[in-house]
Amino acid sequence: METIQIKVEDNSNKVFDKLDTLTPLLLNAIGSELYKSITNFMTEDDIIDTRRLIGSISYCTPFENYKSPNLANTSNDYVENVKEKDTVLYGSNVEYANYVETGTSRQRARKYLETGTYRALPEIKQALTKLLKGEN
C-alpha cells in the first residue's frame, strides 16, 4: 500500500498582508461606486436645487477624503476625516440634506442616499471582486 503524505502550510500571514495592502483600494472602490450611484440618481430624480447638495456628496475613508467641489459649496459641506478602521463614511454635511432625504411636512422624502446605496450594491460587489482577484 502506498503512503500519502500531506503537508499543510499556514499562509494566513501572506493573505492578511495582501488584504492590508488592498484595504485602501477596496474602501475607495466602495466610496467611488456610492458616489457615482447617488449623484446619478439625484440627476435622474431632479434632486439638484442649486447644485449645492449634489456637489456636497462626498465620501472618506481612513486613508483619504474625496470631494467634488463646485461654486455652490462651502468648505464644510463635505464628510471627511473618518478615523474608524475599515470604514467608508459617505453623504453630505449640507444642513438641509437630511430634510431632502427624509422629507418634511411640506416636501416628500427624496431618499437619494438610500436609493443610491441600494443601486450601488451590484457595482460595489463587482469592483471588490475584481480587486480581490487582482484585476484592475
Helices and strands as residue ranges (DSSP letters): H 12-44, H 52-56, E 58-60, E 65-66, E 89-91, H 97-102, H 112-132
